[in-house]
Amino acid sequence: MRALLCAVVLGILVPASGLAAEEGYDLVIRNGRVVDGTGNPWFVGAVGIRGDRIVAIGRSLPGSAKREIDATGLVIAPGFIDIHSHSDSLLLEDGHAQSKIRQGVTTEILGEGGSAGPNQGKLAPRKAEVDGQTISWTTLGGYFETIEKSKTSTNVASYVGNGTIWRCVMGNSFERPTSADIERMKELVDEAMTDGALGLSSQVMMPPGSLATTDDLVEFCKVVKRHGGIYSTHIRNEGTAVFKSVKEAIEIGERAGVPVDIIHLKIADQQYWGRMNEVIALIEAARKRGVNVQANVYPYTRGNNNLVSIIPPWAHEGGRQKLLERLKDKETRKKIKRDVIAGVPGWYNHYTAVGGDWSRMLVSANNSFRGLTMDRVMTIRTKGRKDADLLEELFDFLIEQNGSISTVYAHHTEKDMNLALSQPWCSVGSDGSAYAIEGRLRRGNPHPRNFGTFPRVLGVYVREAKLLTLEDAVRKMTSLNAAKVGLHDRGVLRAGQFADVTVFDAERVIDKATYTEPFNYPQGIRYVVVNGQLVLESGKHTGARPGRALRRKP
């Protein structure tokens, strides 16, 4: 029986390879270590591409090609899939996606909590300039069409964000929605899923996402289940309520019958550092009883949020202008200050998470203090006065900056992050955007993950720390992410798959961006192919923008 099976398999494969060779290739990448994305051991071989597809892969590929790349000494891998990206609007400013392409990323998955559609009801239509024309859209499908018109170097897929559908119906109100409101939100989820959303993504740490109850999210996810989608969640509290929050994510998936992916799994409060094994135990227990719950991480111990997240949730009701009014009111400031110091039940408090240590907050916003830690900012602003009330100074700073100051927080540990990353169900996502080191997208002082996530995994956690094997690291950045969200024709080097390929130097690849000098591209990523077209050649962007909007298929 085994001999017969081998004969059948060989009978299928050999003619297919022969046909590919006879017809020739548009591109062949030869002599590299092929790491196919499945986790299988590497082998020295070649990948043949015709049009937008991989048509052959093997130890040697006979036949001619219009273009050949000698990958001797390099690794040939599937293009990296960034399962957690925020490039929604930046790609419409500059579709070259420089900081992602140069990391080897060929697909960006957008829409955490807030998505580029729908924009209906109490949310105004979104707009963008494309080829000198203003284009507006009201649905997630409209965003996909706009991306296709503007053209991008990376592929783009998206979740529908629960915060977006909530605001479509409720605006900036914190009132509890009626049953009719919930039904309207479910209709919007259904519409977005029909438009091609990968699933529902929630950011339930802050309003408006945090206004949704567990039951609400279960109802939304039941709609997602009908379309075969996933629930991706930035949990309610990554600090002292991390265990309860992970349990809630599991409960939502279990009750709705959908897969769950926990966004950037971490313990972001020093009181609970060292307890990642308990978080992992919760996930493993759920998986043993049949709940498909997984997670992703970025390979840094600092996160990026807004300084305004230090302000308790109730003060955000009504939107930014109402928040600013509250910050200007002396009596309300007293209440805000008490809640910042003491906390509010169920609220993840960034201030207490870092022990009230201003030196563990670094301004990444595009203002005169960018790149400085908040202890230095406070010293400058208060002129070093020992009696200065720093929370009062924070409120004034927020008012001056119109209620928004992007900030990097040092709030979790290498040990916990490494333990999470090493789990077989934990993949890699950047939580970053497609910036550039020059031009209109060089602004602020962004988190280095925007430039270095994937090379950092390969350079630090594979080559230097040996936490992961090369094959498993590539799997976590390719096929594992593809399988989670249902992109079954990408993420693996296999004949018939779309030709998204990254070629890198495993001995040199490393991130170069830092927290204080983020505008540095990584080294070691040599070639990137998207849908069969070279976008990065010998480390230089070719200007090609062959990316596509990837809509989930039923």
Residue pairs with C-beta under 8 A, 6 or more apart in sequence:
16 56
16 495
17 56
17 58
17 61
20 48
20 50
20 55
20 56
20 61
20 63
20 495
21 56
21 61
21 62
21 63
22 63
23 50
23 55
24 50
24 63
24 64
24 65
24 66
25 48
25 49
25 50
25 55
25 56
25 61
25 63
25 64
25 65
25 66
26 49
26 50
26 51
26 65
26 66
26 67
26 532
27 48
27 49
27 65
27 66
27 67
27 68
27 69
27 499
27 529
27 532
27 534
28 46
28 47
28 48
28 49
28 61
28 65
28 67
28 68
28 69
29 46
29 47
29 49
29 68
29 69
29 71
29 76
29 501
29 503
29 527
29 529
30 46
30 61
30 68
30 69
30 70
30 71
31 44
31 46
31 70
31 71
31 72
32 44
32 45
32 46
32 71
32 72
32 73
32 74
32 75
32 76
32 503
33 42
33 43
33 44
33 74
33 75
33 76
33 506
34 42
34 43
34 44
34 45
34 46
34 47
34 57
34 75
34 76
34 493
35 42
35 75
35 76
35 77
35 470
35 471
35 474
36 57
36 77
36 78
36 492
36 493
36 494
37 77
37 78
37 474
37 475
37 478
37 479
37 491
37 492
37 493
38 475
38 479
38 492
39 471
39 472
39 475
39 479
40 471
41 471
42 75
42 470
42 471
43 59
44 59
45 57
45 58
45 59
45 60
45 76
46 56
46 57
46 58
46 59
46 60
46 61
47 54
47 56
47 57
47 61
47 76
47 493
47 501
48 54
48 55
48 56
48 57
48 61
48 63
48 65
49 55
49 499
49 501
49 529
49 532
50 532
51 499
51 532
52 498
52 499
52 531
52 532
52 533
52 546
53 495
53 496
53 497
53 498
53 499
53 532
54 493
54 494
54 495
54 496
54 497
54 498
54 499
54 501
55 495
55 496
56 495
57 493
57 494
57 495
67 534
69 503
69 527
71 503
71 527
73 505
73 507
74 503
74 504
74 505
74 506
74 526
75 470
75 474
75 503
75 504
75 505
75 506
76 493
76 501
76 503
77 104
77 474
77 478
77 493
77 501
77 502
77 503
77 504
78 106
78 474
78 478
78 479
78 490
78 491
78 492
78 493
78 497
78 500
78 501
78 502
79 104
79 105
79 106
79 107
79 478
79 490
79 500
79 501
79 502
79 528
79 529
79 530
80 103
80 104
80 105
80 106
80 107
80 428
80 454
80 477
80 478
80 502
81 105
81 106
81 107
81 109
81 477
81 478
81 481
81 482
81 487
81 490
81 491
82 100
82 105
82 107
82 108
82 109
82 429
82 430
82 432
82 453
82 454
82 481
83 109
83 232
83 261
83 296
83 427
83 428
83 429
83 481
83 484
83 485
84 109
84 112
84 232
84 263
84 264
84 296
84 298
84 429
84 430
84 431
85 100
85 108
85 109
85 110
85 429
85 430
85 431
85 432
85 433
85 434
86 110
86 112
86 431
86 432
86 433
87 97
87 100
87 108
87 110
87 154
87 156
87 433
87 434
88 110
88 111
88 115
88 116
88 143
88 158
89 116
89 128
90 433
90 434
90 435
90 441
91 97
91 108
91 147
91 150
91 152
91 154
91 156
91 434
92 128
92 129
92 130
92 146
92 147
92 150
93 440
93 441
94 434
94 436
94 439
94 440
94 441
95 150
95 151
95 152
95 153
95 545
95 547
96 152
96 153
96 434
96 436
96 541
96 543
96 545
97 105
97 108
97 152
97 153
97 154
97 434
97 547
98 434
98 435
98 436
98 437
98 441
98 521
98 541
99 432
99 433
99 434
99 435
99 436
99 437
99 450
99 451
99 521
100 108
100 153
100 154
100 430
100 432
100 434
101 153
101 154
101 528
101 530
101 535
101 536
101 541
102 451
102 521
102 522
102 525
102 528
102 536
102 539
102 541
103 430
103 451
103 452
103 453
103 454
103 455
103 522
103 525
104 454
104 455
104 502
104 504
104 525
104 528
105 154
105 430
105 454
106 154
106 155
106 490
106 500
106 501
106 502
106 528
106 529
106 530
106 547
107 154
107 155
107 156
107 157
107 487
107 490
107 500
107 550
108 154
108 155
108 156
108 157
108 434
109 157
109 158
109 159
109 198
109 429
109 481
109 485
110 116
110 156
110 157
110 158
110 159
111 158
111 159
111 160
111 161
111 197
111 198
111 201
112 159
112 161
112 201
112 203
112 232
112 234
112 263
112 431
113 161
113 162
113 163
113 164
113 201
113 202
113 203
113 204
113 209
113 234
114 161
114 163
114 164
114 203
114 209
115 140
115 143
115 158
115 159
115 160
115 161
115 164
115 192
115 197
115 201
116 126
116 137
116 140
116 143
116 158
117 126
117 137
117 138
117 139
117 140
117 141
117 142
117 143
117 160
117 164
117 192
117 195
118 138
118 139
118 140
118 160
118 164
118 165
118 168
118 188
118 191
118 192
119 125
119 126
119 137
119 138
119 139
119 164
119 168
120 138
120 139
120 168
120 188
121 168
121 169
121 171
121 184
122 167
122 168
122 169
122 170
122 171
123 164
123 167
123 168
123 171
125 136
125 137
125 138
126 136
126 137
126 138
126 142
126 143
127 134
127 135
127 136
128 134
128 135
128 146
128 150
129 135
130 146
130 149
130 150
131 149
131 150
135 146
135 149
136 142
137 143
137 145
137 146
139 191
139 192
139 195
140 158
140 160
140 191
140 192
140 195
140 196
140 197
141 192
141 194
141 195
141 196
141 551
143 158
144 156
144 158
144 195
144 196
144 549
144 551
145 549
147 156
147 547
147 549
148 548
148 549
151 545
151 547
152 545
152 547
153 530
153 535
153 541
153 544
153 545
153 546
153 547
154 434
154 530
154 547
155 490
155 500
155 530
155 531
155 547
155 548
155 549
155 550
156 547
156 548
156 549
156 550
157 196
157 198
157 485
157 487
157 549
157 550
157 551
157 552
158 197
158 198
159 197
159 198
159 199
159 200
159 201
159 230
159 232
160 188
160 189
160 192
160 193
160 197
160 199
160 200
160 201
161 200
161 201
161 202
161 203
161 209
162 200
162 201
162 202
162 203
162 204
162 209
162 212
162 217
162 220
163 202
163 203
163 208
163 209
165 185
165 188
165 189
165 192
165 220
166 177
166 185
166 208
166 209
166 211
166 212
167 208
168 185
168 188
169 177
169 181
169 184
169 185
169 188
170 177
170 181
170 208
170 211
172 208
172 317
172 318
172 319
172 322
173 317
173 318
174 207
174 211
174 314
174 317
174 318
177 185
177 216
182 216
182 219
185 216
185 220
186 219
186 220
186 223
189 200
189 220
189 223
189 224
190 223
190 226
190 227
193 199
193 223
193 224
193 226
193 227
193 229
193 552
194 227
195 551
196 549
196 550
196 551
196 552
197 227
197 229
197 552
198 229
198 230
198 232
198 485
198 486
198 552
199 224
199 229
199 230
199 231
199 232
199 258
199 485
199 552
200 217
200 220
200 221
200 223
200 224
200 229
200 230
200 231
200 232
201 231
201 232
201 233
201 234
201 263
202 209
202 212
202 217
202 231
202 232
202 233
202 234
203 209
203 233
203 234
204 210
204 212
204 217
204 233
204 234
204 235
204 236
205 234
205 235
205 236
205 237
205 238
205 309
205 348
206 309
206 313
206 316
207 313
207 316
207 317
209 234
210 236
210 313
212 220
214 248
214 251
214 252
217 231
217 252
217 256
218 251
218 252
218 255
218 256
221 231
221 252
221 253
221 255
221 256
221 258
222 256
222 257
224 230
224 231
224 256
224 258
225 256
225 257
225 258
227 552
227 554
228 486
228 552
228 554
229 258
229 486
229 552
230 258
230 259
230 260
230 261
230 484
230 485
230 486
231 249
231 252
231 253
231 256
231 258
231 259
231 260
231 261
232 260
232 261
232 263
233 249
233 252
233 260
233 261
233 262
233 263
234 263
234 264
235 242
235 245
235 246
235 248
235 249
235 262
235 263
236 244
236 245
236 248
236 346
236 348
237 244
237 245
237 346
237 347
237 348
238 245
238 266
238 267
238 268
238 269
238 348
238 412
239 267
239 268
239 269
239 271
239 272
239 348
239 349
239 352
239 353
239 411
240 269
240 271
240 272
241 346
241 348
242 267
242 268
242 269
242 272
242 279
243 278
243 279
243 282
246 262
246 279
246 282
246 283
247 282
249 260
249 262
249 293
250 260
250 282
250 283
250 286
250 291
250 293
252 258
252 260
253 259
253 260
253 286
253 291
253 292
253 293
254 286
254 291
259 292
259 293
259 294
259 484
260 291
260 292
260 293
260 294
261 293
261 294
261 295
261 296
261 484
262 283
262 293
262 294
262 295
262 296
263 295
263 296
263 429
263 431
264 296
264 297
264 298
264 303
264 429
264 431
265 279
265 295
265 296
265 297
265 420
265 426
266 297
266 303
266 411
266 412
266 416
266 417
266 420
267 273
267 274
267 275
267 276
267 279
267 412
267 413
267 416
268 303
268 348
268 353
268 409
268 411
268 412
269 352
269 353
269 411
270 353
270 354
270 355
270 411
273 412
273 413
273 415
273 416
274 413
274 415
274 416
275 416
276 415
276 416
276 417
276 419
276 420
277 419
279 420
280 419
280 420
280 423
283 293
283 294
283 295
283 423
283 425
286 293
287 293
287 425
293 425
294 425
294 426
294 427
294 484
295 420
295 423
295 425
295 426
295 427
296 426
296 427
296 428
296 429
296 481
297 417
297 420
297 421
297 426
297 427
297 428
297 429
298 428
298 429
298 430
298 431
298 432
298 449
298 453
299 417
299 421
299 428
299 449
299 453
299 456
299 457
299 460
299 461
300 417
300 447
300 448
300 449
300 453
300 456
301 410
301 411
301 412
301 413
301 414
301 417
302 362
302 408
302 409
302 410
302 411
302 412
302 447
302 515
303 408
303 409
303 411
303 412
303 431
303 447
304 364
304 406
304 407
304 408
304 409
304 431
304 446
304 447
304 449
305 350
305 406
305 407
305 409
306 404
306 405
306 406
306 407
307 361
307 363
307 365
307 374
307 394
307 397
307 398
307 404
307 405
307 406
307 407
308 316
308 323
308 398
308 403
308 404
308 405
309 350
310 340
310 349
310 350
310 351
310 394
311 323
311 327
311 336
311 340
311 398
312 336
312 339
312 340
312 344
312 347
312 349
313 344
313 347
314 339
314 344
315 323
315 326
315 327
315 332
315 336
316 322
316 323
320 402
320 403
320 404
323 403
324 398
324 399
324 402
324 403
326 332
326 333
326 336
327 333
327 336
327 395
327 398
327 399
327 403
328 399
333 392
333 395
336 395
337 391
337 392
340 349
340 351
340 391
341 351
341 352
341 356
341 391
343 349
343 352
350 409
350 411
353 409
353 411
354 360
354 361
354 409
354 410
354 411
357 375
358 373
358 374
358 375
358 377
358 378
358 390
359 373
359 374
359 375
360 373
360 409
360 410
360 411
361 373
361 374
361 407
361 408
361 409
361 410
362 371
362 372
362 373
362 374
362 407
362 408
362 410
362 445
362 515
362 516
363 369
363 370
363 371
363 372
363 373
363 374
363 377
363 405
363 406
363 407
363 445
364 370
364 371
364 406
364 407
364 408
364 444
364 445
364 446
364 447
365 401
365 404
365 405
365 406
365 407
365 444
365 445
366 443
366 444
366 445
367 401
367 405
369 377
369 380
370 444
370 445
371 445
371 516
372 380
374 407
377 397
378 388
378 390
378 393
381 393
381 396
381 397
382 388
382 390
382 393
397 405
398 404
398 405
406 444
406 446
408 447
408 515
418 461
418 465
418 467
420 426
421 428
421 461
421 467
421 468
421 476
422 467
422 468
425 480
426 476
427 476
427 477
427 480
427 481
427 484
428 453
428 454
428 457
428 473
428 476
428 477
428 481
429 453
429 481
430 449
430 450
430 453
430 454
431 447
431 449
432 446
432 447
432 449
432 450
432 451
432 453
433 446
433 450
434 441
434 450
435 441
435 442
435 443
435 446
435 450
435 451
435 519
436 442
437 519
437 520
437 521
442 519
445 516
445 518
446 518
447 515
447 518
448 511
448 513
448 514
448 515
448 518
449 513
450 513
450 518
451 511
451 512
451 513
451 518
451 519
451 520
451 521
451 522
452 511
452 512
452 513
452 520
452 522
453 511
454 477
454 522
455 504
455 509
455 510
455 511
455 522
455 523
455 524
455 525
456 510
456 511
456 522
457 468
457 473
457 476
457 477
458 470
458 473
458 504
458 506
458 509
458 510
458 524
459 509
459 510
459 511
459 522
459 524
460 510
460 511
461 467
461 468
461 473
462 468
462 469
462 470
462 473
462 506
463 506
463 507
463 509
468 476
470 506
478 491
478 492
479 491
479 492
480 491
481 487
481 491
482 488
482 490
482 491
482 492
483 491
485 552
486 552
486 553
487 550
489 496
489 497
489 498
490 497
490 498
490 500
490 550
491 497
493 501
498 531
498 532
499 529
499 531
499 532
500 529
500 530
500 531
501 527
501 528
501 529
502 525
502 527
502 528
502 529
503 525
503 526
503 527
503 528
504 524
504 525
504 526
505 524
505 526
506 524
507 524
508 523
508 524
509 522
509 523
509 524
509 525
510 522
510 523
510 524
511 522
512 520
512 521
512 522
512 523
513 519
513 520
513 521
513 522
514 520
525 536
525 539
526 536
526 538
526 539
527 534
527 536
527 537
527 538
528 534
528 535
528 536
529 535
530 544
530 546
530 547
531 546
531 547
531 548
532 546
533 544
533 546
534 542
534 544
535 541
535 542
535 544
535 545
535 546
536 542
